[in-house]
Amino acid sequence: MCSKSQLTFVMFIIYSLADEWKKTPSQVYQILNKSGILDDYILGCYDTLHTLGKRYLVEDITEFAREKGVTV
């Protein structure tokens, strides 16, 4: 279970990535969830990640996804 602030952060990330990746938020959620990035990285590193800026987060998560072999 995640807190309200974590849920808000996840939604922010999903919508930011959707804009960058030219996908729907639903598609981005499926990609992040299926690859484990959502639970293992975004929520797992929430304490650090939520302090960073949008541009950095989008670039970082995009790069991380590509390293994991995820097509974005």
N, CA, C, O and CB atoms as a CASP TS submission, in Angstrom:
PFRMAT TS
TARGET T0000
AUTHOR 0000-0000-0000
METHOD Language model
MODEL 1
PARENT N/A
ATOM      1  N   MET     1       0.851  -1.186   0.000  1.00  0.00           N
ATOM      2  CA  MET     1       0.000   0.000   0.000  1.00  0.00           C
ATOM      3  C   MET     1       0.888   1.237   0.000  1.00  0.00           C
ATOM      4  O   MET     1       1.917   1.272   0.673  1.00  0.00           O
ATOM      5  CB  MET     1      -0.963   0.005   1.227  1.00  0.00           C
ATOM      6  N   CYS     2       0.488   2.236  -0.749  1.00  0.00           N
ATOM      7  CA  CYS     2       1.287   3.456  -0.775  1.00  0.00           C
ATOM      8  C   CYS     2       0.482   4.615  -0.195  1.00  0.00           C
ATOM      9  O   CYS     2      -0.747   4.585  -0.132  1.00  0.00           O
ATOM     10  CB  CYS     2       1.745   3.779  -2.216  1.00  0.00           C
ATOM     11  N   SER     3       1.217   5.625   0.220  1.00  0.00           N
ATOM     12  CA  SER     3       0.592   6.797   0.829  1.00  0.00           C
ATOM     13  C   SER     3       0.000   7.698  -0.259  1.00  0.00           C
ATOM     14  O   SER     3       0.243   7.503  -1.449  1.00  0.00           O
ATOM     15  CB  SER     3       1.621   7.581   1.688  1.00  0.00           C
ATOM     16  N   LYS     4      -0.766   8.669   0.172  1.00  0.00           N
ATOM     17  CA  LYS     4      -1.365   9.625  -0.758  1.00  0.00           C
ATOM     18  C   LYS     4      -0.274  10.396  -1.503  1.00  0.00           C
ATOM     19  O   LYS     4      -0.406  10.638  -2.703  1.00  0.00           O
ATOM     20  CB  LYS     4      -2.297  10.603  -0.007  1.00  0.00           C
ATOM     21  N   SER     5       0.791  10.780  -0.819  1.00  0.00           N
ATOM     22  CA  SER     5       1.864  11.522  -1.480  1.00  0.00           C
ATOM     23  C   SER     5       2.594  10.648  -2.503  1.00  0.00           C
ATOM     24  O   SER     5       2.998  11.136  -3.558  1.00  0.00           O
ATOM     25  CB  SER     5       2.858  12.058  -0.442  1.00  0.00           C
ATOM     26  N   GLN     6       2.764   9.358  -2.196  1.00  0.00           N
ATOM     27  CA  GLN     6       3.384   8.452  -3.157  1.00  0.00           C
ATOM     28  C   GLN     6       2.485   8.264  -4.374  1.00  0.00           C
ATOM     29  O   GLN     6       2.971   8.262  -5.505  1.00  0.00           O
ATOM     30  CB  GLN     6       3.684   7.096  -2.502  1.00  0.00           C
ATOM     31  N   LEU     7       1.205   8.110  -4.161  1.00  0.00           N
ATOM     32  CA  LEU     7       0.256   7.958  -5.263  1.00  0.00           C
ATOM     33  C   LEU     7       0.252   9.207  -6.145  1.00  0.00           C
ATOM     34  O   LEU     7       0.234   9.101  -7.371  1.00  0.00           O
ATOM     35  CB  LEU     7      -1.161   7.681  -4.721  1.00  0.00           C
ATOM     36  N   THR     8       0.268  10.361  -5.537  1.00  0.00           N
ATOM     37  CA  THR     8       0.318  11.621  -6.285  1.00  0.00           C
ATOM     38  C   THR     8       1.589  11.686  -7.118  1.00  0.00           C
ATOM     39  O   THR     8       1.556  12.103  -8.276  1.00  0.00           O
ATOM     40  CB  THR     8       0.242  12.832  -5.327  1.00  0.00           C
ATOM     41  N   PHE     9       2.709  11.274  -6.533  1.00  0.00           N
ATOM     42  CA  PHE     9       3.987  11.274  -7.234  1.00  0.00           C
ATOM     43  C   PHE     9       3.950  10.310  -8.421  1.00  0.00           C
ATOM     44  O   PHE     9       4.405  10.654  -9.512  1.00  0.00           O
ATOM     45  CB  PHE     9       5.125  10.895  -6.274  1.00  0.00           C
ATOM     46  N   VAL    10       3.416   9.118  -8.216  1.00  0.00           N
ATOM     47  CA  VAL    10       3.316   8.126  -9.291  1.00  0.00           C
ATOM     48  C   VAL    10       2.475   8.680 -10.440  1.00  0.00           C
ATOM     49  O   VAL    10       2.834   8.518 -11.606  1.00  0.00           O
ATOM     50  CB  VAL    10       2.703   6.802  -8.760  1.00  0.00           C
ATOM     51  N   MET    11       1.375   9.322 -10.121  1.00  0.00           N
ATOM     52  CA  MET    11       0.527   9.909 -11.171  1.00  0.00           C
ATOM     53  C   MET    11       1.283  11.003 -11.923  1.00  0.00           C
ATOM     54  O   MET    11       1.193  11.090 -13.148  1.00  0.00           O
ATOM     55  CB  MET    11      -0.776  10.486 -10.560  1.00  0.00           C
ATOM     56  N   PHE    12       2.016  11.824 -11.208  1.00  0.00           N
ATOM     57  CA  PHE    12       2.836  12.864 -11.826  1.00  0.00           C
ATOM     58  C   PHE    12       3.842  12.241 -12.795  1.00  0.00           C
ATOM     59  O   PHE    12       4.003  12.724 -13.916  1.00  0.00           O
ATOM     60  CB  PHE    12       3.570  13.689 -10.746  1.00  0.00           C
ATOM     61  N   ILE    13       4.513  11.180 -12.371  1.00  0.00           N
ATOM     62  CA  ILE    13       5.496  10.498 -13.210  1.00  0.00           C
ATOM     63  C   ILE    13       4.815   9.905 -14.447  1.00  0.00           C
ATOM     64  O   ILE    13       5.294  10.086 -15.566  1.00  0.00           O
ATOM     65  CB  ILE    13       6.221   9.390 -12.408  1.00  0.00           C
ATOM     66  N   ILE    14       3.721   9.211 -14.251  1.00  0.00           N
ATOM     67  CA  ILE    14       3.022   8.567 -15.370  1.00  0.00           C
ATOM     68  C   ILE    14       2.601   9.592 -16.416  1.00  0.00           C
ATOM     69  O   ILE    14       2.815   9.378 -17.609  1.00  0.00           O
ATOM     70  CB  ILE    14       1.791   7.798 -14.865  1.00  0.00           C
ATOM     71  N   TYR    15       2.009  10.693 -15.990  1.00  0.00           N
ATOM     72  CA  TYR    15       1.563  11.709 -16.944  1.00  0.00           C
ATOM     73  C   TYR    15       2.740  12.428 -17.604  1.00  0.00           C
ATOM     74  O   TYR    15       2.665  12.789 -18.778  1.00  0.00           O
ATOM     75  CB  TYR    15       0.663  12.724 -16.245  1.00  0.00           C
ATOM     76  N   SER    16       3.819  12.636 -16.861  1.00  0.00           N
ATOM     77  CA  SER    16       5.017  13.263 -17.434  1.00  0.00           C
ATOM     78  C   SER    16       5.647  12.352 -18.483  1.00  0.00           C
ATOM     79  O   SER    16       6.049  12.818 -19.550  1.00  0.00           O
ATOM     80  CB  SER    16       6.043  13.589 -16.326  1.00  0.00           C
ATOM     81  N   LEU    17       5.735  11.063 -18.186  1.00  0.00           N
ATOM     82  CA  LEU    17       6.293  10.109 -19.147  1.00  0.00           C
ATOM     83  C   LEU    17       5.374   9.948 -20.351  1.00  0.00           C
ATOM     84  O   LEU    17       5.855   9.795 -21.473  1.00  0.00           O
ATOM     85  CB  LEU    17       6.528   8.749 -18.479  1.00  0.00           C
ATOM     86  N   ALA    18       4.069   9.979 -20.139  1.00  0.00           N
ATOM     87  CA  ALA    18       3.116   9.868 -21.247  1.00  0.00           C
ATOM     88  C   ALA    18       3.334  10.995 -22.251  1.00  0.00           C
ATOM     89  O   ALA    18       3.306  10.763 -23.460  1.00  0.00           O
ATOM     90  CB  ALA    18       1.664   9.896 -20.721  1.00  0.00           C
ATOM     91  N   ASP    19       3.549  12.199 -21.764  1.00  0.00           N
ATOM     92  CA  ASP    19       3.825  13.331 -22.653  1.00  0.00           C
ATOM     93  C   ASP    19       5.120  13.114 -23.426  1.00  0.00           C
ATOM     94  O   ASP    19       5.174  13.338 -24.635  1.00  0.00           O
ATOM     95  CB  ASP    19       3.905  14.639 -21.850  1.00  0.00           C
ATOM     96  N   GLU    20       6.149  12.682 -22.734  1.00  0.00           N
ATOM     97  CA  GLU    20       7.469  12.483 -23.345  1.00  0.00           C
ATOM     98  C   GLU    20       7.467  11.305 -24.324  1.00  0.00           C
ATOM     99  O   GLU    20       8.032  11.401 -25.414  1.00  0.00           O
ATOM    100  CB  GLU    20       8.526  12.252 -22.255  1.00  0.00           C
ATOM    101  N   TRP    21       6.841  10.209 -23.942  1.00  0.00           N
ATOM    102  CA  TRP    21       6.856   8.987 -24.750  1.00  0.00           C
ATOM    103  C   TRP    21       5.761   8.963 -25.809  1.00  0.00           C
ATOM    104  O   TRP    21       5.702   8.031 -26.612  1.00  0.00           O
ATOM    105  CB  TRP    21       6.714   7.780 -23.855  1.00  0.00           C
ATOM    106  N   LYS    22       4.899   9.965 -25.823  1.00  0.00           N
ATOM    107  CA  LYS    22       3.779  10.025 -26.776  1.00  0.00           C
ATOM    108  C   LYS    22       2.894   8.777 -26.674  1.00  0.00           C
ATOM    109  O   LYS    22       2.540   8.153 -27.675  1.00  0.00           O
ATOM    110  CB  LYS    22       4.311  10.176 -28.217  1.00  0.00           C
ATOM    111  N   LYS    23       2.555   8.441 -25.430  1.00  0.00           N
ATOM    112  CA  LYS    23       1.681   7.307 -25.141  1.00  0.00           C
ATOM    113  C   LYS    23       0.593   7.779 -24.184  1.00  0.00           C
ATOM    114  O   LYS    23       0.692   8.861 -23.604  1.00  0.00           O
ATOM    115  CB  LYS    23       2.484   6.103 -24.534  1.00  0.00           C
ATOM    116  N   THR    24      -0.431   6.972 -24.025  1.00  0.00           N
ATOM    117  CA  THR    24      -1.468   7.304 -23.062  1.00  0.00           C
ATOM    118  C   THR    24      -0.959   6.980 -21.655  1.00  0.00           C
ATOM    119  O   THR    24      -0.075   6.137 -21.502  1.00  0.00           O
ATOM    120  CB  THR    24      -2.786   6.532 -23.374  1.00  0.00           C
ATOM    121  N   PRO    25      -1.498   7.630 -20.639  1.00  0.00           N
ATOM    122  CA  PRO    25      -1.111   7.284 -19.269  1.00  0.00           C
ATOM    123  C   PRO    25      -1.334   5.794 -18.957  1.00  0.00           C
ATOM    124  O   PRO    25      -0.553   5.186 -18.225  1.00  0.00           O
ATOM    125  CB  PRO    25      -1.896   8.141 -18.278  1.00  0.00           C
ATOM    126  N   SER    26      -2.382   5.227 -19.508  1.00  0.00           N
ATOM    127  CA  SER    26      -2.656   3.809 -19.293  1.00  0.00           C
ATOM    128  C   SER    26      -1.539   2.938 -19.865  1.00  0.00           C
ATOM    129  O   SER    26      -1.118   1.969 -19.233  1.00  0.00           O
ATOM    130  CB  SER    26      -3.997   3.425 -19.924  1.00  0.00           C
ATOM    131  N   GLN    27      -1.063   3.283 -21.057  1.00  0.00           N
ATOM    132  CA  GLN    27       0.038   2.535 -21.665  1.00  0.00           C
ATOM    133  C   GLN    27       1.313   2.660 -20.833  1.00  0.00           C
ATOM    134  O   GLN    27       2.026   1.677 -20.634  1.00  0.00           O
ATOM    135  CB  GLN    27       0.292   3.027 -23.095  1.00  0.00           C
ATOM    136  N   VAL    28       1.594   3.855 -20.354  1.00  0.00           N
ATOM    137  CA  VAL    28       2.784   4.073 -19.529  1.00  0.00           C
ATOM    138  C   VAL    28       2.687   3.270 -18.236  1.00  0.00           C
ATOM    139  O   VAL    28       3.659   2.642 -17.816  1.00  0.00           O
ATOM    140  CB  VAL    28       2.962   5.574 -19.216  1.00  0.00           C
ATOM    141  N   TYR    29       1.515   3.292 -17.606  1.00  0.00           N
ATOM    142  CA  TYR    29       1.314   2.504 -16.389  1.00  0.00           C
ATOM    143  C   TYR    29       1.601   1.030 -16.652  1.00  0.00           C
ATOM    144  O   TYR    29       2.298   0.382 -15.871  1.00  0.00           O
ATOM    145  CB  TYR    29      -0.120   2.681 -15.860  1.00  0.00           C
ATOM    146  N   GLN    30       1.068   0.503 -17.743  1.00  0.00           N
ATOM    147  CA  GLN    30       1.280  -0.910 -18.078  1.00  0.00           C
ATOM    148  C   GLN    30       2.764  -1.212 -18.272  1.00  0.00           C
ATOM    149  O   GLN    30       3.253  -2.234 -17.791  1.00  0.00           O
ATOM    150  CB  GLN    30       0.497  -1.283 -19.349  1.00  0.00           C
ATOM    151  N   ILE    31       3.480  -0.341 -18.966  1.00  0.00           N
ATOM    152  CA  ILE    31       4.916  -0.522 -19.192  1.00  0.00           C
ATOM    153  C   ILE    31       5.667  -0.529 -17.864  1.00  0.00           C
ATOM    154  O   ILE    31       6.476  -1.421 -17.608  1.00  0.00           O
ATOM    155  CB  ILE    31       5.467   0.589 -20.111  1.00  0.00           C
ATOM    156  N   LEU    32       5.399   0.462 -17.023  1.00  0.00           N
ATOM    157  CA  LEU    32       6.103   0.579 -15.741  1.00  0.00           C
ATOM    158  C   LEU    32       5.760  -0.574 -14.811  1.00  0.00           C
ATOM    159  O   LEU    32       6.633  -1.092 -14.115  1.00  0.00           O
ATOM    160  CB  LEU    32       5.763   1.908 -15.065  1.00  0.00           C
ATOM    161  N   ASN    33       4.516  -0.973 -14.796  1.00  0.00           N
ATOM    162  CA  ASN    33       4.079  -2.047 -13.916  1.00  0.00           C
ATOM    163  C   ASN    33       4.651  -3.391 -14.365  1.00  0.00           C
ATOM    164  O   ASN    33       5.207  -4.134 -13.556  1.00  0.00           O
ATOM    165  CB  ASN    33       2.550  -2.110 -13.874  1.00  0.00           C
ATOM    166  N   LYS    34       4.516  -3.698 -15.642  1.00  0.00           N
ATOM    167  CA  LYS    34       4.973  -4.984 -16.181  1.00  0.00           C
ATOM    168  C   LYS    34       6.493  -5.152 -16.040  1.00  0.00           C
ATOM    169  O   LYS    34       6.973  -6.255 -15.781  1.00  0.00           O
ATOM    170  CB  LYS    34       4.567  -5.110 -17.657  1.00  0.00           C
ATOM    171  N   SER    35       7.237  -4.075 -16.210  1.00  0.00           N
ATOM    172  CA  SER    35       8.703  -4.142 -16.152  1.00  0.00           C
ATOM    173  C   SER    35       9.239  -4.135 -14.722  1.00  0.00           C
ATOM    174  O   SER    35      10.421  -4.402 -14.503  1.00  0.00           O
ATOM    175  CB  SER    35       9.302  -2.979 -16.919  1.00  0.00           C
ATOM    176  N   GLY    36       8.382  -3.833 -13.751  1.00  0.00           N
ATOM    177  CA  GLY    36       8.819  -3.754 -12.361  1.00  0.00           C
ATOM    178  C   GLY    36       9.366  -2.393 -11.972  1.00  0.00           C
ATOM    179  O   GLY    36       9.712  -2.171 -10.812  1.00  0.00           O
ATOM    180  N   ILE    37       9.449  -1.482 -12.929  1.00  0.00           N
ATOM    181  CA  ILE    37      10.000  -0.153 -12.650  1.00  0.00           C
ATOM    182  C   ILE    37       9.140   0.608 -11.650  1.00  0.00           C
ATOM    183  O   ILE    37       9.657   1.346 -10.811  1.00  0.00           O
ATOM    184  CB  ILE    37      10.129   0.651 -13.943  1.00  0.00           C
ATOM    185  N   LEU    38       7.847   0.429 -11.741  1.00  0.00           N
ATOM    186  CA  LEU    38       6.941   1.140 -10.837  1.00  0.00           C
ATOM    187  C   LEU    38       7.211   0.789  -9.375  1.00  0.00           C
ATOM    188  O   LEU    38       7.432   1.677  -8.552  1.00  0.00           O
ATOM    189  CB  LEU    38       5.489   0.819 -11.187  1.00  0.00           C
ATOM    190  N   ASP    39       7.193  -0.486  -9.059  1.00  0.00           N
ATOM    191  CA  ASP    39       7.380  -0.906  -7.666  1.00  0.00           C
ATOM    192  C   ASP    39       8.842  -0.847  -7.227  1.00  0.00           C
ATOM    193  O   ASP    39       9.160  -0.332  -6.155  1.00  0.00           O
ATOM    194  CB  ASP    39       6.852  -2.315  -7.478  1.00  0.00           C
ATOM    195  N   ASP    40       9.722  -1.380  -8.067  1.00  0.00           N
ATOM    196  CA  ASP    40      11.125  -1.518  -7.660  1.00  0.00           C
ATOM    197  C   ASP    40      11.896  -0.210  -7.681  1.00  0.00           C
ATOM    198  O   ASP    40      12.763   0.010  -6.836  1.00  0.00           O
ATOM    199  CB  ASP    40      11.813  -2.504  -8.548  1.00  0.00           C
ATOM    200  N   TYR    41      11.592   0.657  -8.632  1.00  0.00           N
ATOM    201  CA  TYR    41      12.373   1.889  -8.756  1.00  0.00           C
ATOM    202  C   TYR    41      11.600   3.131  -8.298  1.00  0.00           C
ATOM    203  O   TYR    41      12.046   3.844  -7.400  1.00  0.00           O
ATOM    204  CB  TYR    41      12.816   2.070 -10.194  1.00  0.00           C
ATOM    205  N   ILE    42      10.461   3.382  -8.906  1.00  0.00           N
ATOM    206  CA  ILE    42       9.744   4.630  -8.606  1.00  0.00           C
ATOM    207  C   ILE    42       9.259   4.649  -7.157  1.00  0.00           C
ATOM    208  O   ILE    42       9.508   5.615  -6.436  1.00  0.00           O
ATOM    209  CB  ILE    42       8.548   4.807  -9.564  1.00  0.00           C
ATOM    210  N   LEU    43       8.575   3.602  -6.728  1.00  0.00           N
ATOM    211  CA  LEU    43       8.130   3.554  -5.327  1.00  0.00           C
ATOM    212  C   LEU    43       9.266   3.154  -4.391  1.00  0.00           C
ATOM    213  O   LEU    43       9.345   3.640  -3.262  1.00  0.00           O
ATOM    214  CB  LEU    43       6.962   2.571  -5.174  1.00  0.00           C
ATOM    215  N   GLY    44      10.140   2.274  -4.856  1.00  0.00           N
ATOM    216  CA  GLY    44      11.259   1.831  -4.028  1.00  0.00           C
ATOM    217  C   GLY    44      12.238   2.942  -3.682  1.00  0.00           C
ATOM    218  O   GLY    44      12.855   2.930  -2.617  1.00  0.00           O
ATOM    219  N   CYS    45      12.372   3.891  -4.582  1.00  0.00           N
ATOM    220  CA  CYS    45      13.303   5.015  -4.379  1.00  0.00           C
ATOM    221  C   CYS    45      12.561   6.335  -4.197  1.00  0.00           C
ATOM    222  O   CYS    45      13.119   7.408  -4.427  1.00  0.00           O
ATOM    223  CB  CYS    45      14.272   5.127  -5.564  1.00  0.00           C
ATOM    224  N   TYR    46      11.319   6.248  -3.790  1.00  0.00           N
ATOM    225  CA  TYR    46      10.473   7.435  -3.647  1.00  0.00           C
ATOM    226  C   TYR    46      11.133   8.524  -2.803  1.00  0.00           C
ATOM    227  O   TYR    46      11.094   9.699  -3.169  1.00  0.00           O
ATOM    228  CB  TYR    46       9.142   7.051  -3.029  1.00  0.00           C
ATOM    229  N   ASP    47      11.734   8.145  -1.685  1.00  0.00           N
ATOM    230  CA  ASP    47      12.315   9.146  -0.772  1.00  0.00           C
ATOM    231  C   ASP    47      13.319  10.056  -1.473  1.00  0.00           C
ATOM    232  O   ASP    47      13.404  11.243  -1.159  1.00  0.00           O
ATOM    233  CB  ASP    47      12.996   8.451   0.403  1.00  0.00           C
ATOM    234  N   THR    48      14.071   9.512  -2.409  1.00  0.00           N
ATOM    235  CA  THR    48      15.033  10.318  -3.158  1.00  0.00           C
ATOM    236  C   THR    48      14.401  10.949  -4.389  1.00  0.00           C
ATOM    237  O   THR    48      14.565  12.142  -4.642  1.00  0.00           O
ATOM    238  CB  THR    48      16.225   9.469  -3.568  1.00  0.00           C
ATOM    239  N   LEU    49      13.680  10.141  -5.147  1.00  0.00           N
ATOM    240  CA  LEU    49      13.146  10.618  -6.428  1.00  0.00           C
ATOM    241  C   LEU    49      12.190  11.794  -6.291  1.00  0.00           C
ATOM    242  O   LEU    49      12.201  12.692  -7.133  1.00  0.00           O
ATOM    243  CB  LEU    49      12.443   9.497  -7.129  1.00  0.00           C
ATOM    244  N   HIS    50      11.369  11.811  -5.253  1.00  0.00           N
ATOM    245  CA  HIS    50      10.364  12.880  -5.168  1.00  0.00           C
ATOM    246  C   HIS    50      10.968  14.258  -4.923  1.00  0.00           C
ATOM    247  O   HIS    50      10.267  15.268  -4.993  1.00  0.00           O
ATOM    248  CB  HIS    50       9.381  12.569  -4.068  1.00  0.00           C
ATOM    249  N   THR    51      12.267  14.303  -4.636  1.00  0.00           N
ATOM    250  CA  THR    51      12.931  15.589  -4.413  1.00  0.00           C
ATOM    251  C   THR    51      13.529  16.166  -5.694  1.00  0.00           C
ATOM    252  O   THR    51      14.043  17.285  -5.689  1.00  0.00           O
ATOM    253  CB  THR    51      14.019  15.434  -3.369  1.00  0.00           C
ATOM    254  N   LEU    52      13.466  15.409  -6.793  1.00  0.00           N
ATOM    255  CA  LEU    52      14.107  15.809  -8.040  1.00  0.00           C
ATOM    256  C   LEU    52      13.123  16.490  -8.989  1.00  0.00           C
ATOM    257  O   LEU    52      11.908  16.377  -8.829  1.00  0.00           O
ATOM    258  CB  LEU    52      14.730  14.598  -8.719  1.00  0.00           C
ATOM    259  N   GLY    53      13.658  17.187  -9.964  1.00  0.00           N
ATOM    260  CA  GLY    53      12.835  17.918 -10.924  1.00  0.00           C
ATOM    261  C   GLY    53      12.258  17.037 -12.015  1.00  0.00           C
ATOM    262  O   GLY    53      12.747  15.937 -12.273  1.00  0.00           O
ATOM    263  N   LYS    54      11.217  17.536 -12.647  1.00  0.00           N
ATOM    264  CA  LYS    54      10.493  16.790 -13.669  1.00  0.00           C
ATOM    265  C   LYS    54      11.403  16.366 -14.821  1.00  0.00           C
ATOM    266  O   LYS    54      11.397  15.194 -15.198  1.00  0.00           O
ATOM    267  CB  LYS    54       9.342  17.623 -14.202  1.00  0.00           C
ATOM    268  N   ARG    55      12.169  17.269 -15.378  1.00  0.00           N
ATOM    269  CA  ARG    55      13.027  16.959 -16.525  1.00  0.00           C
ATOM    270  C   ARG    55      14.000  15.836 -16.173  1.00  0.00           C
ATOM    271  O   ARG    55      14.172  14.887 -16.938  1.00  0.00           O
ATOM    272  CB  ARG    55      13.802  18.217 -16.982  1.00  0.00           C
ATOM    273  N   TYR    56      14.630  15.954 -15.013  1.00  0.00           N
ATOM    274  CA  TYR    56      15.577  14.929 -14.586  1.00  0.00           C
ATOM    275  C   TYR    56      14.875  13.583 -14.417  1.00  0.00           C
ATOM    276  O   TYR    56      15.391  12.558 -14.862  1.00  0.00           O
ATOM    277  CB  TYR    56      16.261  15.342 -13.274  1.00  0.00           C
ATOM    278  N   LEU    57      13.724  13.577 -13.788  1.00  0.00           N
ATOM    279  CA  LEU    57      12.987  12.332 -13.551  1.00  0.00           C
ATOM    280  C   LEU    57      12.606  11.648 -14.865  1.00  0.00           C
ATOM    281  O   LEU    57      12.774  10.437 -15.010  1.00  0.00           O
ATOM    282  CB  LEU    57      11.727  12.611 -12.724  1.00  0.00           C
ATOM    283  N   VAL    58      12.095  12.421 -15.814  1.00  0.00           N
ATOM    284  CA  VAL    58      11.702  11.851 -17.099  1.00  0.00           C
ATOM    285  C   VAL    58      12.915  11.249 -17.799  1.00  0.00           C
ATOM    286  O   VAL    58      12.842  10.132 -18.311  1.00  0.00           O
ATOM    287  CB  VAL    58      11.041  12.922 -17.992  1.00  0.00           C
ATOM    288  N   GLU    59      14.020  11.971 -17.827  1.00  0.00           N
ATOM    289  CA  GLU    59      15.229  11.461 -18.471  1.00  0.00           C
ATOM    290  C   GLU    59      15.772  10.237 -17.745  1.00  0.00           C
ATOM    291  O   GLU    59      16.167   9.263 -18.385  1.00  0.00           O
ATOM    292  CB  GLU    59      16.298  12.549 -18.528  1.00  0.00           C
ATOM    293  N   ASP    60      15.794  10.277 -16.433  1.00  0.00           N
ATOM    294  CA  ASP    60      16.324   9.176 -15.631  1.00  0.00           C
ATOM    295  C   ASP    60      15.493   7.903 -15.802  1.00  0.00           C
ATOM    296  O   ASP    60      16.045   6.826 -16.024  1.00  0.00           O
ATOM    297  CB  ASP    60      16.371   9.573 -14.157  1.00  0.00           C
ATOM    298  N   ILE    61      14.195   8.023 -15.701  1.00  0.00           N
ATOM    299  CA  ILE    61      13.329   6.842 -15.817  1.00  0.00           C
ATOM    300  C   ILE    61      13.334   6.312 -17.247  1.00  0.00           C
ATOM    301  O   ILE    61      13.278   5.100 -17.454  1.00  0.00           O
ATOM    302  CB  ILE    61      11.885   7.181 -15.380  1.00  0.00           C
ATOM    303  N   THR    62      13.399   7.196 -18.230  1.00  0.00           N
ATOM    304  CA  THR    62      13.485   6.766 -19.627  1.00  0.00           C
ATOM    305  C   THR    62      14.772   5.973 -19.855  1.00  0.00           C
ATOM    306  O   THR    62      14.750   4.910 -20.474  1.00  0.00           O
ATOM    307  CB  THR    62      13.426   7.986 -20.580  1.00  0.00           C
ATOM    308  N   GLU    63      15.871   6.486 -19.362  1.00  0.00           N
ATOM    309  CA  GLU    63      17.154   5.790 -19.501  1.00  0.00           C
ATOM    310  C   GLU    63      17.134   4.453 -18.757  1.00  0.00           C
ATOM    311  O   GLU    63      17.607   3.441 -19.274  1.00  0.00           O
ATOM    312  CB  GLU    63      18.304   6.674 -18.973  1.00  0.00           C
ATOM    313  N   PHE    64      16.591   4.456 -17.558  1.00  0.00           N
ATOM    314  CA  PHE    64      16.496   3.224 -16.771  1.00  0.00           C
ATOM    315  C   PHE    64      15.659   2.175 -17.500  1.00  0.00           C
ATOM    316  O   PHE    64      16.017   0.998 -17.530  1.00  0.00           O
ATOM    317  CB  PHE    64      15.889   3.515 -15.387  1.00  0.00           C
ATOM    318  N   ALA    65      14.547   2.609 -18.085  1.00  0.00           N
ATOM    319  CA  ALA    65      13.684   1.682 -18.824  1.00  0.00           C
ATOM    320  C   ALA    65      14.426   1.091 -20.014  1.00  0.00           C
ATOM    321  O   ALA    65      14.331  -0.109 -20.268  1.00  0.00           O
ATOM    322  CB  ALA    65      12.404   2.394 -19.299  1.00  0.00           C
ATOM    323  N   ARG    66      15.153   1.908 -20.734  1.00  0.00           N
ATOM    324  CA  ARG    66      15.912   1.422 -21.895  1.00  0.00           C
ATOM    325  C   ARG    66      16.995   0.437 -21.475  1.00  0.00           C
ATOM    326  O   ARG    66      17.234  -0.554 -22.165  1.00  0.00           O
ATOM    327  CB  ARG    66      16.542   2.596 -22.653  1.00  0.00           C
ATOM    328  N   GLU    67      17.652   0.703 -20.347  1.00  0.00           N
ATOM    329  CA  GLU    67      18.659  -0.223 -19.824  1.00  0.00           C
ATOM    330  C   GLU    67      18.061  -1.584 -19.482  1.00  0.00           C
ATOM    331  O   GLU    67      18.727  -2.614 -19.584  1.00  0.00           O
ATOM    332  CB  GLU    67      19.323   0.371 -18.591  1.00  0.00           C
ATOM    333  N   LYS    68      16.799  -1.569 -19.076  1.00  0.00           N
ATOM    334  CA  LYS    68      16.097  -2.814 -18.757  1.00  0.00           C
ATOM    335  C   LYS    68      15.528  -3.493 -20.008  1.00  0.00           C
ATOM    336  O   LYS    68      14.911  -4.555 -19.917  1.00  0.00           O
ATOM    337  CB  LYS    68      14.972  -2.537 -17.764  1.00  0.00           C
ATOM    338  N   GLY    69      15.739  -2.878 -21.170  1.00  0.00           N
ATOM    339  CA  GLY    69      15.245  -3.447 -22.415  1.00  0.00           C
ATOM    340  C   GLY    69      13.798  -3.106 -22.735  1.00  0.00           C
ATOM    341  O   GLY    69      13.183  -3.738 -23.593  1.00  0.00           O
ATOM    342  N   VAL    70      13.260  -2.116 -22.054  1.00  0.00           N
ATOM    343  CA  VAL    70      11.875  -1.695 -22.277  1.00  0.00           C
ATOM    344  C   VAL    70      11.835  -0.718 -23.452  1.00  0.00           C
ATOM    345  O   VAL    70      12.596   0.249 -23.487  1.00  0.00           O
ATOM    346  CB  VAL    70      11.271  -1.041 -20.988  1.00  0.00           C
ATOM    347  N   THR    71      10.959  -0.972 -24.400  1.00  0.00           N
ATOM    348  CA  THR    71      10.772  -0.079 -25.522  1.00  0.00           C
ATOM    349  C   THR    71       9.818   1.034 -25.117  1.00  0.00           C
ATOM    350  O   THR    71       8.684   0.774 -24.716  1.00  0.00           O
ATOM    351  CB  THR    71      10.242  -0.840 -26.753  1.00  0.00           C
ATOM    352  N   VAL    72      10.280   2.273 -25.224  1.00  0.00           N
ATOM    353  CA  VAL    72       9.438   3.411 -24.848  1.00  0.00           C
ATOM    354  C   VAL    72       9.092   4.267 -26.034  1.00  0.00           C
ATOM    355  O   VAL    72       8.388   5.266 -25.890  1.00  0.00           O
ATOM    356  CB  VAL    72      10.121   4.253 -23.804  1.00  0.00           C
TER
END
